C-alpha cells in the first residue's frame, strides 16, 4: 500500500533509467577515487583537515543536516599510531572502565539495558501500522547472570589459564540481546501482505507480511528496488532488469539472461535470486510504468524463535531469532537481573547471540581492540583498550640472597653474612616503609626507597637503601609477630599508593617458626573495583634454625606452592602458580613474569602498574549504523585540528583553492551546478538527476577535487551523505568517481559504480 502511494506521486516524473552522471577526468582526478575517502579531505599524517564544506544559499535545512553528518564523520577519523592508554571517549556510544574478572554491567560499569540515549543509532520513535501510530524503540540487553554473562578475564581469573597475562572479554550464549520493543499496545498478528508491519530492524527494513504463530512470522528480507521498464540493478553480482509491467500487475524480469514472469505479490527464484513482485504501477505509456521489487538471495522468508538470523549459517549461526507473544495484544516488557534476561509480557521481536566467545568454545574470546558486532554491523560491543599503558609499569623483584652484609649502617651484630629477602624496583622512591608498623622503629617517619632487605633470626628486620646516607643499608625496624599481618610497606608509583599494594608477613607462621609468607595485598580504590583480600600474591620462604633458607621449601628449585594466588577475602580459594611457565596477570593488573623460570633462580619478578588496570569497554554504533563510530586505531583527528566551518556557495570566491564537499544538487547549490555543467538553478530532469535518485560524484578541481553529494530531493541528498558518514561500511562499493545511492536514509545501499 505504501509503495503504491509513492508510485502515484510519480505520474508526472517517472524514472526510466539508472544511468549515472559522468565525464572525463583530468588533473587531480587522474588519481582520485572514492575508495580513498576520507582522503584527501583529511590528512592523518599531517593531522589536519583539508576541505571546505559548502551548502547552497537557498538550500533547505536538510542539506545542512547532511553536511553535519559528513563533517562529524570526518572529525572522528582516527590518527593511526596514537596511544590508546587511559580512558577513551565515544561519539554516540557508551564507554565504562571494567575491572578484571568482573561483568561489564554493574556499579560504575555499563547498564544492563542500553537505549537511544546511550547508543545514538538505536531507534526511539513511532511507526504507522494500519492507520495508527505506535511508539516503538530498540534496546540492547547485556546479561549479568551466571549463564548469561559478559565479563573481562585474564589467565588467572578465567577457568582456563591459556589467556596468560592477556585481558580478554568472554561472552556466554544468550548474554547479548537486541529487541525491537512495542512501547504501546499493538496486535502484530493483524498484519497482512497488503498492509504489513514495517519496522527498521538492526538498521534494515523488515516488512512482516504475516504472523504464522506466537513465535513465527513471514517477512520480506531482500532489498527493495523501484525500477522502470529497461532499468537494471546489480544484486549479488547478477544483473536484474525489469523488462515490462503488465496491466494485471505481472512483471517480466530478466536475471543475467534468464527471463520469467512474476505475478502480483508472488515470489519467484530466477537464476539464483529470489524476487518478489511487491507492487506495480501501470499506464498505457510504457515509459511511465514501474514496479517495486524485493530482491535478494532470499526475498521472503519465514522465521520462528530460535532460527538462524538473516544471512547466518543455518547450521551454525552466531545470531538467532528471539521471537514470542506475536498473537497477543500488548506492550513489550523485559526483566533483566541476576537470574537472567526474561521477556515478561507482550509481543517481542529480537535476536540473541548463539555463540560462546571464550577459549575452546564456538569462537575465541575477544582480545583488546576487538568487537562483537550485531548483524548488519549495527552495534558493536568492543574491548577497546586498557586504562594503563604498557609503558606505565615498574619492575618489582623479590629474591632470596645468601651472604649479604647488613652491617653497613645498622650496628646490629651477626648481620654481616645474612640470608635475606631482597626486594627492589627499577625506579627511585617507589617503596614506602611505614614507620608505625615497625616495632621497634629506627625511623622517625615513613621512608621512601627503591630497595630493601628482610633478614634476621630473633626477628625479621627490615633494612633499606638510604640515599641520604651514601646508599648504605640502614636498619628501619623489626616486623614482629604482633605486626606481621599489618602492611608494613607499600608501593608508591603513580596512582598505585596507600593501600593499593602492601607488603605483609602473613598466614602460617609465628615469625620464629620454620617458614614465613611475604604477601602482596592488592585492592582497588573502592570495593566496587576490587575488594581487599580478593587479590593476594603470597611468596613462601623457608627458615632453618631461625634463618631464611630458601624460596619455597628447596633452594634453586621451582615449586608450585612457593607462589600462591588467593582470590577470596576469607582465604582458602587459592591457586598455586609457582610452576607456571608463562606470565600471568592478577585482578589489580599486576603481572608475575615466568614464575617457573624465575623461581628456579630463587626470585620472582612482578610488573606493577601505575594504577589499577581496567578495561575500556565500548558499546557504539557499528559501521553499518547511521552514526560514525570511534575506533581503537587512534585518537580522532579533531583532537589535533579544528574542523573548517561550513560556508555558503556564494561565499566561495576561489573554488580551486580547496577540496570541496558540495552538498545539494544543481537546483540549490551554485557550485554543484557549475561542476555538473548545469545552468543554475537546474530543477527536475534538467538537473541530470531522476526522482528518488542520490549520487556521490568526484569532479576535477585543478589541483584539488570537488565531491558532489546530491539528490533529487533533500532526503535523497541526506541518504547519500549517510554513506560518507559511515564510509567504513561501504569500502568495497565506494569505487571510481561516481556511485548511485539507493535504499533509505536509515539504510543506504550503493547500487551502481562507475
N, C-alpha and C positions, 0 to 999 in steps of 0.2 A: 504494500500500500504506500509506504513512504517513498519507495523508489519510483512508483508511478506518479506521485505528486511532483517529484523532482523533474520527471520527464515532461510533464505538462508545461512547466516553465520554459522548456527549451524549444517551443514550437517555432519561434522566430529566429533561433540561432542554434540549430542542431550541429553537433560536432560530426564531421565526416572524415576525419583522418587523424593520424598521430605523428605527422611529420614534424621534425624539430627545426627550430631556427638554426641557421648555420652560415658560416662564411669562412674564407681562408684566413690564415693567421700568419702574422709576421712579428718581428721584434721579440719582446719578452714572451709572446705566446708560442714561440718556437720550442720552448722548454716547459711552459706552464701546463699543468694538468690538474684536474680536480682531485686526483688521487693524492696530490701533495698537500692538500688542505689539512691543517690550518696555515701552512706556509703558502705564500710569502707574507701573510697578514700578521704573523707573529714571528719573531726571530728569537728562538730559545737559546741560541749561542750567545747573542749579544744581550739577551734578557730584556727585550724591548718590543713594543707594538710597532707595526709598520703598515697601518691602514687608516683610511678615513671612511667612516660610515655616513651614508647620505640618504636622506628621505626627501620626497618632493614637498615643495612648499604648500601644495594643495592636497597632500596625502591625508588620508583619514588616520585616526588613532591606531588602527590595527597594524598599519605599516610601522609605526613607532614601536609597537609591541614586538613585531617581527625583528626589527633591528636590535631591540633589547635582548631577545633570545640569542641572537648571534653574538652580540658583544659580551654577554655573560659567559657564553661558552669559550670565547677567545680569552677572556680574563682568567679562566680556570685551567688553561693549557699548562701542564706540568713542565718544569725545567728539569731535564734529566740530570741525575747525579746529585741532586740536592739532598741534604741529610733528612732522614725520617725519624730520628730520635726525638723523644719528648712527646708532647701532646700533638694532636692533629686537629684540623678544622675541616668541616664538610659543608659543601653547598647543597642545601636541600635535603640533608640527611641527619642522622644521629650518630654520635660517637661517644663512647664511655671507656674509661680505664677499667679493665677487669683483672683482678688478682689471679695469679697462677693457682690452678686447681679448683676454681670456682665457676659456677654457672654464669653465663653472660647477662642474665637478668637478676635483679635483686637490689638491695640497698646500695646506693651510689653507682649502680650499673644501669643497664637498659631496662625499660619497662617490658612487661610481658606482652603487651599489645601496642603496636605502632600504627598510627593513623596518618592522615594527610598533614597534620601539623608537625609530625615527626619526619616523614618521608614525603617530599613535596609532590611527587607524581602520583601518589595514592589519591584516588577519587573520593570526593565528598560532595554530593550534589543531588540532582533529581534526574529521573528518566521518565519518559512518557510511555505508558503501556495501556493500549486500548482506550485512549482518550482521557486517561487520568495520569497526573504526575505523582511520582512516588520518590521520597527521599531514600537514597542508597549511598553506600560508601564501601571502601576497600580497607582491609586491615591485614597486618602481618601478626601472627601469633607465634611467640617464642616459648618453647616448653621449658619447664623447670623441675618436673618430677623425675624420678629415677629412670623411668623408661622413655621419657620424652625430655631429653636433656641436651643442652648445647653448652659445652664447657671448655675452658682453657687448661691444657695439661702440659706436663713435661715428663721426662723419663721416670722420675721417682713417683710422681703423683698418679700416673696412669697405671692401668692393670699390667701393661707390658712395658718394659724399660727400653724398648727399641728407639724411642724418641731421643734418648740420651739427654743432652742439655738443650735441645731444641724445644721451642714452645710451639704448640700446635692447638688447633681447635677441633675437638671431637663433636660429631653431630649424630645423635641417635635417631633411629627411624621414627617418623611421625612427630618429630620435635619442632619442625619448621612448617608452618601452615599459612596459607593465604586464603582469604574468604572475600567474596562479594556479598555484602550484607544488605538485606532489605530492612531499612530502618522505619518503614511504615507498613502497615498491614497490607499484604498483597496475596493474590492467589495465582501462583505461576502456572497451574495446570489449565488455566483458561486460554493459554497461548495456542495459536494455530498458524498454519503456514501463511495465510493471507493477512494475519495481524499478529506477528510474532513478538516475543520478548527480546528486545535488543539491548545488550549491555556491552560496555568496554571491559573485557576480562583480561587482566595481565597486559593491558595496553593494546589488545587486539579486539576487533569487533566480534562478538559472539551473538549469533542470532538463533535463539531457541525457538524452533518451529512446532515442537510438540513435547509434552511431558507424558512419558510412557508409564511411569510408576513413581512412587515416592522418591526413588533413588536412581531414576533413569530419565534421560531426555535425548531428543534428536535435535541437531543444530547444523547450521551452515558453518563450515570450518575453513573453507577456502577463501581466498581474497576476492573482493568484489570489483568488477570492472564494468564500465559503461562504454560500449562500443557502437559505432555506426557501421553500416554495410561497407565492407572493404577495409575497416580498421583492423590492425593486428596488434597483438601484445605477446611478449615472450614470458612464459611461465615454466619454470624448471627446465630451461634451455630448449623449450619447444615453442614454435610459433603458432599462435592461436589466432585465426581470422574469422570474423563474423561475415559470412557471405551474404545473408539476407534475412529479413524478418517477415514472416507471413501474417496475413490478416487474422488468422486464428490464434496467434500467439506462438506459433512454431518458429524456430530459428534454424538456420543451416550453418554449421560450424566446420571449419577445416583445421586440423591439427597436424602440422608437418606433412601435408599432402593427403591426409585421410579425412574424408568428409562424412557427416551424418546429420540427421535432423533430430532436434530435441523438442519435445512438446512443452507446453506451458507448465511450469512448476515441476518439471521432470529432471532427473539427474541421470547422465549417461557417462560411461567411460569411453573416451575416444583417444585411441593411440597412446594409452598410458596416463591420460589426465582425466580426472572427474570434472564434469562441467554441469552445473545446474542452471537451467533457464529460469532465473528468478523473477524477471518482469520484462515486458516488452512495450514499445511504443510504435504504432503503425500509422502511416499516412499513405496516400496514393503516390506521393513523391518518394522514391526510394532513398534519396539522399537524406531525407528527414527522419527515417526510421532509426530506431536504436534499441538496444537490449542491455539489461543488467545481467551479467553472468557471474556465477560463483565458480572459481576455477582453482584447482589445486590437485595435489596427489590424491587427496580426499576432498570432495566438495561438500558433502554432507556426511554425518556420522552420528551414530547413537552411542551414548556413553552412560555407564552406570557406576555406582560407587565402587571404587577400587580398581577401575580400569586405568590403563596407561593414559597419561595426558597426551594431547595432540602432539604428534611428532616424536614421541618417546618410543623406545624399543618395547614392543608389546610383551616380549618375554622377560625383559629385564629393565623395567622402567625406573628412572630416577625419581619421577614425579607421577603420582596417581590422583585421580579424582576423589574428592571427598564431598559427596552429594547426599542430601536427605530432606525429608519432610516436604517434598515438592507438591504433594497433594494437599497440604494443609494451607490454611489461610491465617497469616500472622506475620510477626516480625522476627528477624533472626536474633538469637540470644546465645552468647558464648560464655562459658565459665572456664577460666584458666588459672589454676592454682597448683599446689604441690601434689595433688592427686592426678593431675593431667589436664588436657585440653578437651572440653566436653561441649558439644553443641546442645544447648539446653532446650530451646524451643524454636519453632518457626522454620520456614524453608531456608535452605542454605546451599550455596554452590561454591566449592573451593578446591584446593589441591593440597597435598602434603608430601613431604619427601619420603621416598620408599627405599632410599639408600642409607646405609650407616657409613659415616665418614670417620674411620679410625683404623689403626693398624690391624691388618689381617681381615678386614670386613669388605663391604662392597666397593669402597673407594678409600684411598689414603686420607688420613686426617689432613686438614688444611694447614699449610705452612705459612709463615709470615709472608705477607704480600699476596696471598691467595684468597679467592672468594668462592662462596657457593652462590650460584646465580639461579634465580627463579626462571621458569620458562620465558622465552622471548627476551631474556636478559632484562626483565622488567625491574627487578630489585636485586641488589647484591648485598650479601652479608659477608664482611671481609675481616680477616685477621690482619689488620693494616700494618702495624709496626709495634715495636717495644717502646716503652716510655723512657728507657735508659739506653744511650748509645753504646756501641761495643767498645768505644774508647774510654768510657767513664767507669772503669773498674780499677781497683788496686789489687796487687798480689799479696795474699796473707800466707806466710809459710809457718808451719808448725812442725818442728823436728826434734828428734831425740839426739843429744850430743853427749859424748863422754870426754872427760879430762878438761873441762872448762874451768878457767881461773876466774873466780868471782870475788877476788880479794882486792881488786884494784882501788876501790874506794869504800869498801864495806867494813873492813876491820873485823870480820866475823871469822873466827878460827875454823879450820877444817874445810874451807871452801876453795882451796887453791887447785883442786883436782876433782871437780864435782861432775856428777852426771846430771844433766839438766834437760828441761824442755825449753827449746829456743823458739821464740815467737817474733817474727819480724815482717815488715811490709816494705814495699818499694817506694814509699812516699813519706816524707817527714811529717811528724806530728799527727799521725793517723791512728795511734793507740793512746787512749786516755786511761791512766791508772787512778782509781778512785780512793783517795786518802781515807775516807770514812769507813771503807770496808776492809782495811788492814789493821791487824792488832798484834803487836804494836805497830804504829805507823812511823816511818822515818822521814815522811814528807809532811809539809805544813799545809798543803793543798793538793788539788788534783794536778797530775803531771802528764804532759803530752810527750810522746816519744815515737820512734818508728821501730824500736827493738827492745825486747825484754827477755829475761830468763827466769825460769822457776826451778829451784833446787832445794836441797837441804834434807836432813834426817829427822830432827826433832820437830820441825815444822816445814811447810812448804813456803820458802822465802822467795820474794819477788825482787828482782834487780832490773834496772832499766838503763839504757844508754843515755847518759847525761850530756846533752850537747852544750850545757852551760858549764861543764867541768871537764873539758878536753875529751868528751865522749867516753868517759870512764863508766864502768859498770857500777852503778850506785844502788845501794840497798834501799828499797822503798818501804818494805814491811812484810809481815807474815800473813798468809791465808791460814786461818785456824779452823778447827772443826766447827766452831760456832758460826763462822762467817763463810764457810765453804759453799753453801748453797746460794749465797747472795752474789750478784755480779760485782766483781772487784776491778774489772777493767772493761772498756768498751771501744768499739770502733768509732772514730770521728772523721768521717770522709764525706764531703758534700752534704746531702740531706740524710745520710745514714749516720745517726748520732744518738746520744742519750740512751734510750733503752732499746733501740732498733736491733743492735747486735752486741751482746755482752758475753764476757768470759765468766764461767762459773766453774767451781770444783764441786762435783755432784755425785749423787747416786750411791753406788755400792760400797762406800768407804766410811770409816773413820780415818782421818788423814794418815795416821801412822800405820795403817794396815798394809796389806800386800799389793794394793792397786789404788789408782785414783782415775777419775774421769774428768778430762777437760772438756767442757761443753761450750758450744756457741749457741746461745739462746737468741732466736731471731723472731721479731714480732713487728707488726705494722704500726703505723701512727694511730690507727684506731682498730677496734675489734672487727669491724666490717671487712677490713682489708686483710688482716692476719692476726689471729688471737695469740696471746702469749702462751708458750708451751706447746704449740702445734707445729713447730718447725725448728727442731733442735738437732744439731750435729754434735755427736759425742765421740771423743777420741780417748781410747783406753790406754793407759800406761801402767806397766807392771812396776812393783817395788820389791827389792830384795834387801833384807836387813835394814829397812827404812830408806834405802837409796833407790832412786829411779833406775830401772834396769833395762827397759825396752819399750818400744811402741808395740802394743799388743802383748801377748804372752811370751813371744820368742823374738829375739833381736834379728834384724835383717831378713825378715820373712813376712810376706803379706798374709793377713788373716782376715776372714770375713767380718769378725766381730770387733776388730780394732777400730773401725769407724762405723757408727750406727746412726741412722736417721730415725728420730722419734717424732711422729706426726699426731700425737694426741695429748691434750692438756693434762690428762690423768696418767700419762705414761703407759707403757705396755704395748702400744701399737708401733712396733719398731721394724726397721728393715736394715739388715746387715749389708753394708756397701763396700767393705774393705777390700774385696776381691773383684770388684767391677773394673773392667779394663777400658772404660771409656769415661768421658766427662759426664757429670750429672748436675742438674740444677735443682736447688731447693725452692720451696714456695716463696721465700723472700726474693729470690733471684740469684742468690749466691751460687757459684759454680765450684764443685770439687773436681779437680783435674786428675784424671787417671789414678784413682786411689790404689789400684793394684800395683801399678808400676812404682808409684811414689812410696807406697807402704813397704815395698821390698827394700827401700833405702831408708827406712825409719823416719819418713817425713810425709806430710800431707800439704797439698797446695790448694788454697781457696782463692777464687776471684770474687772480690767483694764489690757490689755495685754502689754507685753514689746515692742511690735511693732504692726503695723497694721497686722491683721490676714488675710492671704490669703490662697489659696488652691493650693497645688501642683497637677496640672492636668497632667497626663502622657498618652501619646499615644505611644504604644510599640508593638513589635511583640508579638503575643499571644502564648499560649502554643502549638498551632498547627503549629507555624511558624518554620522557619529554623534558627532562631537566638534566643539565650536564653534571656528571658525577666528578668527584675528585678521584685521584689515583694515588697509589703509594709510590709512583715513579718519580716524584719530585715535588718541590714546592710550586704553587701556582705562580705564573709569570706576573700576576698582579701584585705579588709581594715585592717585586723588583722595579716595576714601572707603572706609571699611571696611564690607564687606557684613554684613548682620544675621545673627546665629546662628539656626539652626533651633530651633523650640520645639515642645513637645507641645501637643495640643489642650487638655489640662487646665490649661495654663499661661497661656492667653489669657483675661484677665479682661474686657476691653472690646474685642470684635472690631471694633466700628465705628470704632475709632481708627486702624485700619490698612488698607492694601491687602493683602489676604490671598492667599497662594498655598497652597491646601489640597490636599495630596497624599494620595490614598487615598479610597475611596468611603465611603458611609454605614455600612458594616459595620465600619470600623476607625477612622474619623475623625469625632468627635462634631460638629465644626463643619461638615463636609461634609453630614452628616445634617441639621443644622439648616437650612442654606441650601437643601437639596433638599426640605425639608418632610417628612423621614422620621423615624421613631422609632428612635433609636439603641439597639442596633446593628441595622441593616436588612440582612439577608443575602439572597442569591439574588435571586429575582424581586422580592422586597419592596424591594430597593434601587432599583428602576426601571431597572436595567441588565440586559442579556442576556448569556448566555455568550459569551465571546470579545470583548465589546464594550469600547471605551475612548472616553472623551469628554473634551473641554475645554469648560468652560461658565463664562461670566461671570454673576455674580449681584450684585444691588444690595446695598450695604453702607453705607447712609446716604450720606455724602459721599465714600465710598470704594467699592471693588469687591472682590469675592471671586472668585478664579479657581479653579475646582474641576478637579483633574486626577485622574481616577478611571477604574478599570477593573473588570471582573468579577473578575479575579484580579490579583495583584501584577505579573505580567509584562505584563498589559494596561495597567495604570497606567503602568508604565515606558515602554511604547510611546508613550503619549500625551505623557509627559514629553520623549521624544526629539524630538517635533515642536517643542516650545518650545525645546529645546536648539539646534535648527537652524532657528530661525524664519525666517531669510532665504530658505531654500529653499521655504517654504510661504506666502510673502506673498500670492500670488494666491488661495490656498484659505482662509487664515485671515480669514474674514469673518463678520460677525454676532456673535451672543452664544453660539453653540453649534456645535460640529463633532464629528463622529464620526471616530475614527482606526482604520483597518484596517491590513492588511499585517503586518509582523513588527517586532520590536524593532530589528533592523538596517536595516530598510527600511520605515518607516511611510508610510501614504498616508492622505490626508484624503478621505473618500468622501461626506460629507454636510455641508452647511452650512445654517444657519437663522438 
